[in-house]
Amino acid sequence: MIDLSCNIAGISFKNPIVMASGTFGFGREYSGFYDINKLGGFVGKGLTLHPKEGNNGTRMAETAAGMMNSIGLENPGIHAFLTQECAYWQSLDTVRIVNLGGGTLEDYRTGAELIQEHEQSVRKETGRSSIDMIELNISCPNVKEGGMAFGIQTDAARHVVRAVRNKTNLPLIVKLSPGAENLAEMAIMCEHEGADALSLINTISAMKIDIRKRKSVFEHGYAGLSGPAIKPIALRMVHQVAHAVTLPILGMGGITTAEDVIEFIMAGADAVQVGTANFINLRTGPDLIEGVTAWMEQEGVQSLDEIRGIIKLI
């Protein structure tokens, strides 16, 4: 019998298909299109300590092989999420992951503390969980350090990972930036600082120009590129990181087909996250689950463990 399940940091996933942050809202948005409990899990929209309105001007633009976005972490803030969404999350039978962002070290620390306290209270009162894991987004601007990103420099990232790790005992995934100065070094640091898993890659900084207005399409100049265009890069980075650490990995970057999922698993990913494809096909989640199952049947593969990380370099 074919088994799609996987275990990441002690959390059991029905299958390796996880919807990525920023493309799946808080789950409700897709629940009218299919039973989202079929998914391995999903990551909610990125949350910051305080509500954010996001960037002005153009926020999204299509490219030849994907899309660009400059949303600016628009979100209702952690307090609103905990009071308005967690009851719904508690009703779901899939892995629910909070994406925690921030602009300062204190934002991350306080945000993690609030999530931890809320989840402890919920579990004590109801005996059930509403949040299974935290995904730490360290690709946000670090205002206190002159605009450098936490996700670029290993030493800066170390402070955030350590601060959040000290505030929560929920399984901690660290989402790595493809712009890190040394990605393998960053991954090893996360493992040393107590991360339970890694997810990669975030979007790649890119540019689109309006040739009639003679300026960038985006108000902030650059925006994040995602979709099929970045898949080969993401696949290479997942392969490199999988060989640098023993942590489980959620690979992402341009996954749109079941064959893409299999490639990431072969590169060393334990599960995958799917983002841009959700905007192309609202039923991407169940379609990928069915596609991966069909591929395994055709290839006589009973468990993804049989092919995970099988790609070696000479």
N, C-alpha and C positions, 0 to 999 in steps of 0.2 A: 504493500500500500504506500502510495506517495505521501511523503511528509514534508510540508513546507515550513514547519515551525522552526523557530530559532530562539535562543536565549541570550539576552544581552544584559549584563550586570545583574543577573538574578531575576530579570523580568522576562516572562514568557510571551513571545509574539506568535500569533497564529500563522503568520506568513511574513516574508521579508519586505512587504510593500508598505511603506510609511509615507504619508503625505507631508511635504516639507513646509516649514514656517513661511508665512507670508503669501501662500497660495491656496490656503484651505480655510481661511477665517478661523473661527473657533469650532468648526465642525458642523454647526447648524446649517451653514450656507449650502452644504452639499447633501445634507440628510434627505432633502426632497427628491434627489436624483437617484440614490441607491442607498442600501443599508450600509452605513459606514462602519458598522460593527464587523463587516467582512474584512476590513483592513487589518494589517498587522498593527498599525497605530497611526497617529497623526501628531504633528507639532503645531500648536496654536500660533496665532499671529504674535510677532515679537512684542514683548511687554517691557515698558520702562516704569520707573518708580512713579512718575507723574504722567498725566495724559499728554500726548503730543499730537499736534494737528498735522504734522508732516510738512513736506516741501510744497512750495508754490510752483505754478507753471506746469509744463508738461511732466507727467510722472511716468508714463510708459510709452514705449515706441517699439514697433516691430522691426526686426532686421531680416536679412536673407536666411538666417538659420537660427532663429531664436527671438529673444526680445530683450529690451533694456528697461530698467526701472530706476526711478529716483523717488521712492515713496517718502523717505525720510522718517521711517519708523512710526508712522501714524498709528496710534493705539489709544485705548481708553484709560490706560494706567493700571497698575497692579491692583489697587483697591477695588476699582470697578469690576475688573475681571473676577476677582475672588468673590465678590458679592452677587454678581449678575450671571456668571457663566459656570461656576463650579458645580452648582446643583445639577445642571444639564450634563456636565462631564461625568458626574458621579453615576448617572443613569446609563452610561455607555459601557459596552463590553468589548473594548479595544484598548490598546495602550495609549495613554494620554500624556503628552509631553508639553511642558511649559517652556517657551523660548524667552530667556531673560537677557535683555539688553541694558545699556546704560551709557552715561556720558562720563561718569566719574567713578572712582573706586567705591565711594560711599553709596552711590546709587546701587551698584551691584550688591554690596554687602547688605544694605537695608532691604532691597528687593528680595534677596534670598531668605532673609530672616522672616519677612512677612509671609512668604510662601510656605516656609517650614512651619511656622506657628499655626497658620490656617489649616494646613493639611493634618497636622497633629490633632488639632481640635476636631476636625471632621471625622477622622478615624476613631477618635475616642468616643464621640457622640453617636456615631452611626455604625461603627464596625466595618465601614467600607471606605475605599480610597476614592479620591476624585482626581488626584495628580499622581502619576506613576514615576515620572522622571523630570529632571530639569535639563534643558539644553542651554548652555552658556554661550551667548553670541558675543565674541570678543572682537568683532570687526567694526564696532561703532567708534566714532571719533572720541578721543580722549582729550577733552578740553583742557584739563589741568596740566597736560604735558605738551601744550602748544599745538594741538591738532594731530599729533601722532596717533595712530590707531593701536589699541591694545593688541590687536591681532598681528601686528607686523613684527614687533620686537619681543623676543622670548622673555627678557627680564621684566618688561612691562606686563606681559600676559601672566607671568608667574604670580604677580601680586593679586590679580583678579581671581585666578583659579584658586589660589590659597585662601583668599578672603571668603569666597563663596563656599568652598569646601568646609571651612570652619563654621559656617552658619546653617548647613543643612546636612541631613543624613539621607536625603533622597538620592537615588542614583544620579550621577552627574555626567552628562555628555558635554564635551567641549567642541564647539563648532569652529573649525579652523579656516583661516583666510588663505586663499591661494596667493596672496601678496606677502605672506610671511617671508622674512629674510632668509630663514632656514627652516623649512617645513618639518623635516625630520627631527631637528633639534627641538622645535616647538612641541611636537608630538611626544617626544621623550620627556620633556619638562612636565607636560600635563600628566603623564603616567606617574612621575615621581611625586607630583603634588596631590595625588589622590583621585584624579578623574577616573570614572568607571568605563567610559567609552569616548570615542571621537566621531565627529561627523565632518565630512568634507566632500566637495569644496563649496564655499560661499561663491557669490557672483564675482566676476572679474571686471575690474574697472575699465570702462571703455568710453567711446565718444561717438556722437552722431551730429552731423552739421546740417543746418538748414541753409542751403546755398543761395536762396533768394534773400533771406534776412541776413545772411553772412555772419551767422553766429551759431553757437551750439544750441541744439534742440532743448537741452536741459538747463535750467536756471543755474545749477551748480556746476555746469560745464561737463562733468563726467557722470556716468551712471553705471549701474551694475548689469553686466551682460550675462544672460543665462540661456539655456536651451541647447539644442543639438550642436551648436558651434563650439561649445566648451567641453563636450563629452570626451574627446581624446585626451585633453589636458587633465580633466578630472580623473580619468581612468589611470593615467600615469601617476598622478599624485596619490591616489588610493593605493596603488601597487607599492609605491615607495614607502608610504607610511606603514602599511601592513607588514613590511619587512623590518621596520625600525622599532615597533612596539608590540607588546602582547595584548594590548587593549582591543576589544571588539570595535569594529568600524561600521558606521552607516555611510555608505558612499552615495554621492549625488552629483549631478551635473549633466543635464541634457538627456536624461532617461525618458524615452517615449515608447519603447517597444519591449516585449518580453526578452528579445535577444540582448537588448541593452542591459537589462537586469542580470542576465546570465553572465555577461562580460564583467560586470562589477563584482559579482560573486567569485568568478574565477580569478579576478585580480586580488581578492582577499577580503572583500566586504562581507560582513555578517548579515546586513540588511541594506536596503537602499531607501533614499528619500526621493520623492518625485515632486517637482515644482511646476515649471513652465507647462508641462504636458497637461496639467489640469485646466489650463486656459484654452487648450486646443480641443480637448475631449473631456467633457465633464465626468464621463464614466471611466476615466483612465485607470482608477484604482482596481475595480473588478475586472476590467479588460486585461490588465497586467497579471493579475492573479490567475486568470484562466489561461493566459498565454504561457506563463511559466509552467503551469501544470501540464499543459499540452506538450511543451518541449520536453519536459522530464519523461512523460509517457513515451514519446517518440524515441528518446535517447536511452531509455531503460535506466534512468536515474531515480532512485528511490528517495534519496535525501540530498539536500543541497550541500551537506557536509562532504559528500563524495567529490564535489567539484570545487569547493571553496579554497581559494588560494593556490590553485594548481599551476598557475602560470609562473614559471621560473625563467630567469634570464641566464644565459650562458656566461 
